[in-house]
């Protein structure tokens, strides 16, 4: 079975025309008798060898990181604070430098999904840590010990900018879907660092709330960016759908956490009114998830609604069974939603304006035997 990516590569190489490739896809779809509507699919494993290679790669990257840290201690290329030795930029530099050539084989040639994700995170994370540690060493660790958050914000912003550039280079070479989310997270980190540097939160509650509000705005922007990718592949047949999946996974906690934190859900005391609002917001998240056919929002907000419902049952007298009742209600509701996802989604989508429906994933999509390469 040929993957969608292999067909795209064949078109790019001139081995087959785009018209013939579309005809082949249409023929294969007609031959499939099983239709799986609204399945949020993405490829994580091509076989057990993915797990085997990922474990081996993780061990190797850990080893080269350790060797890099030891080299930094031997050469004095590390952060020191009042005589105490800290991390060296050589550790993450060695990790990033090792992840790239590994990706040349396991991503570019073998197209292994899970190792590709691991190597991407190792490369971008290694570049981020290398930049941060090197800048701290150059400026001096003593500059970051005071109450001023500006120096830390500057270093974080510059490191995030360099990491965003690394993600862009990785995308240009390998086109791993999660790379776009990694780059978007780095860009969001740049803006967040600028806000932290300007606001200087310290221990001020209002400043922290302002930063949470900005994270919420970034999350909404990330969600819209994910919807742009989704709208370009409404049938979810190409790699663009996988890119959107990872962007939704990134956007969901950036939306859910600030909302519930600003409501005081994480403070440890939730009244009846707050609990009902949390449940209402979760229902709103569920309607949004149905419309866009992405479940990330439901998962990200799950912990908050579980806590709110637990407190709600406790206040109504079910102290001993509050956890069990919460698990029963939420578990049953999510299982019912999963079982009737397509029917529920059809009810929601068909009631939306036509121009909005045209930007959402198709209601009926054929089963996909293979997903795009990682």
Secondary structure, 3 states (H helix, E strand, C coil): CCCHHHHHHHHHHCCCCHHHHHHHHHHHHHHCCCCCCCCCCCCCCCCHHHHHHHHHHHHHHHHHHHHHHHHHHHHCCCCEECCEECCCHHHHHHHHHHHHHHHHHHCCCCCCHHHHHHHHHHHHHHHHHHHHHHHHHHHCHHHHCCCCCHHHHHHHHHHHHHHHHHHHHHHHHHCCCHHHHHHHHHHHHHHHHHHHHHHCCCCCHHHHHHHHHHHHHHHHHHHHHHHHHHHCCCCCCCHHHHHHHHHHHHHHHHHHHHHHHHCCHHHCCCCHHHHHHHHHHHHHHHHHHHHHCCCHHHHHCHHHHHHHHHHHHHHCCCCCCHHHHHHHHHHHHHHHHHHCHHHHHHHHHCCCCHHHHCCCCCCCCCCCCCCCCC
